[in-house]
Amino acid sequence: MTGFSVILRKDLRLELRSGESTIALVALSLLILVVLVFALDPVGGVRDAATAAGALWVAMIFAGMIGSTRALLAERDNGCLRALIASPLDRGALYLAKLAAAFIFMAIAEAAAIVLMVLFFNLDFDSRLLRLLPIIGLGALGFSALSTLLAAISGRLRAGDLLLPLLAVPMFVPALIAGVKASGAALTGASFGASAQWLKILIAFDVIFLTSGYLLFEHVIGED
Amino acid sequence: MNQRLNLALGALTALLMLGAIYMVFMFVPTEADQGIVQRIFYFHVPCAWVAFAAFGLVAICGIFYLWLGQDIWDDLGYAAAEIGMVFCTLVLVTGSIWAKPIWGTWWTWDSRLTTTLILWLLYGGYLMLRAMADDTPQVARFAAVVGIVAAVDVPVVVVSVRLWRTIHPAVLVTRQGGHGLEDPRMVATLLVALAAFTALFVWLLILRFATLRMRTRIMTLARDLNLAHAAAGDLCCTISTTSSPLTLSSLR
């Protein structure tokens, strides 16, 4: 078993037993969507596909930030992080494991958010949602890559939870723009060809941040 | 920073800036479409180029710091980020001043302004990290990583924002005449203004860098002094090594 799978399985098992992160993330996504419905007062239906897509991505960002912080927070108790660093585990593998855990938590929250979005914005449960899934998946992957790296920094600072949004949100803007546009197009029934350019941007974003995170993680991980 | 260098850079900057001001207000002809407001362009564009160059420098210093581990790269990167932020703010402000008479609005989400705003936010985050983390010993590494990731993000931001605004063009006409300067006098003025702002940036950068170097040296000395005291068993007298002014605590 590689280091990556060991860490990932541990995190998933922990989460499976307590379930607190996932439930909180789903609840948070629900609340954010409710707030956005009040804030934007959409008419609903396909006419508001763009608004619905936007609301979904907002929920993703804020749930994702909390998810990433939690994925690393668990290690700080009981000196687990010191043990991880002292072990021969490759830092890059640790990054990928944490990123995968964050991604899975985000994906679960997103699945719930998509269901809620369909309900709140009067959309339909049809094949258009299937086209939405890869777009959301790419966005969640990119965000997990970004925020796992940044949460490693912010987790070690006094006011770190203030800093994480300040750093993560501007960096996520390109994926946000591309993701919202592509999601909106998918919800109105457009094919992938129409959103090809947006998808290319999302993929490029994911590749860039996965690579950067993998290479730079060793410089930011540590204990206090 | 030695006095002669300081004076020389200051004098050079003053000279170039005076030259640029003269050219902008006296020499260059008024642009046909936009009128006198267009003259802001000669300050706005050099500020933008300098800001982008500064942020590139932050990333390069970050890479060198992570690679070589020398404090000098950290100090240079921090100085470049601070000065770059000043120029980036100037870009946004001069851009808004230009936009109001031309487009009738202070702000618009055209691709260049949006990209500059995102850049401003990215480096604002960098500076907030510096401010919040200044007393942790690893701040230099964190800042280096953030600086690198921010710079890596910039091309994606540019591409995505440009696409965003091409597919859904802004209601207002995109800014024309960006660099399509017909009159050679306009080109000359722009080049002089660019030289002036570059000189200003270099001068400010070196000033700020010198201050940060001094601060790093003082903190290293304070740390060494603490270690010496501790080694001598003299634990009653310690010097604080946080970024707050040096304090001598509890002398017994």
Boltz contact constraints between the chains, C-beta under 6 A:
constraints:
  - contact:
      token1: [A, 153]
      token2: [B, 142]
      max_distance: 6.0
  - contact:
      token1: [A, 157]
      token2: [B, 132]
      max_distance: 6.0
  - contact:
      token1: [A, 157]
      token2: [B, 133]
      max_distance: 6.0
  - contact:
      token1: [A, 159]
      token2: [B, 132]
      max_distance: 6.0
  - contact:
      token1: [A, 163]
      token2: [B, 132]
      max_distance: 6.0
  - contact:
      token1: [A, 166]
      token2: [B, 125]
      max_distance: 6.0
  - contact:
      token1: [A, 166]
      token2: [B, 128]
      max_distance: 6.0
  - contact:
      token1: [A, 167]
      token2: [B, 125]
      max_distance: 6.0
  - contact:
      token1: [A, 170]
      token2: [B, 118]
      max_distance: 6.0
  - contact:
      token1: [A, 170]
      token2: [B, 121]
      max_distance: 6.0
  - contact:
      token1: [A, 170]
      token2: [B, 122]
      max_distance: 6.0
  - contact:
      token1: [A, 171]
      token2: [B, 153]
      max_distance: 6.0
  - contact:
      token1: [A, 173]
      token2: [B, 118]
      max_distance: 6.0
  - contact:
      token1: [A, 173]
      token2: [B, 157]
      max_distance: 6.0
  - contact:
      token1: [A, 174]
      token2: [B, 156]
      max_distance: 6.0
  - contact:
      token1: [A, 174]
      token2: [B, 157]
      max_distance: 6.0
  - contact:
      token1: [A, 174]
      token2: [B, 160]
      max_distance: 6.0
  - contact:
      token1: [A, 177]
      token2: [B, 160]
      max_distance: 6.0
  - contact:
      token1: [A, 177]
      token2: [B, 164]
      max_distance: 6.0
  - contact:
      token1: [A, 178]
      token2: [B, 160]
      max_distance: 6.0
  - contact:
      token1: [A, 197]
      token2: [B, 163]
      max_distance: 6.0
  - contact:
      token1: [A, 201]
      token2: [B, 160]
      max_distance: 6.0
  - contact:
      token1: [A, 205]
      token2: [B, 156]
      max_distance: 6.0
  - contact:
      token1: [A, 208]
      token2: [B, 152]
      max_distance: 6.0
  - contact:
      token1: [A, 212]
      token2: [B, 149]
      max_distance: 6.0
  - contact:
      token1: [A, 212]
      token2: [B, 152]
      max_distance: 6.0
  - contact:
      token1: [A, 216]
      token2: [B, 145]
      max_distance: 6.0
  - contact:
      token1: [A, 219]
      token2: [B, 66]
      max_distance: 6.0
  - contact:
      token1: [A, 219]
      token2: [B, 141]
      max_distance: 6.0
  - contact:
      token1: [A, 219]
      token2: [B, 145]
      max_distance: 6.0
  - contact:
      token1: [A, 220]
      token2: [B, 145]
      max_distance: 6.0
